[in-house]
Amino acid sequence: MESSATLPLSQLPFVYPATPRSNKAYPFWPCKRRSSQPTRLHCNKMFVPGFGEASPEAKAAKNLHNFFTYIAVKIVAAQLESYNREAYDELIEFLGRHSLNDGDKFCAAMFRESSGHKNLALRIMEVRSAYCKSDFEWDNLKRLALKMVTESNTKLMTEYVLETSHVESEK
């Protein structure tokens, strides 16, 4: 049996900001007010405070974007190592001087370095796009993330219960 509870904001602990007067100030606010019950919110999704301009999914997508650049650099480096040692050495030397934390800044710096580096940047961007579109296993990512969260939560709760209940674990 499914049930849902809606509490007035006055009964919640002071964790969330007051309900916004309009969605203009909080474009990410997923809740809708009912005019007949102004103190109750009816939400389909959790409100995640502190993300302001972007959703958690947008932040994750940005991190994945940079990660795909890292993967592309690894793939291109491995390819170059076997058939173009000079380009491989240039890429490794460039990596020593430039951070891969921001994939777009890395590629932009490569474009401006030299014509040889420009070709490397184009190859990295091509591989990054192809990997994202065809090779990255999106379903596997979701499955692994859910598994990790579930296992981690279970482990932490078990450790806490054992710690607080003074029960010796049998081994």
Disulfide bonds with the S-S distance in Angstrom:
Cys31-Cys43 1.90
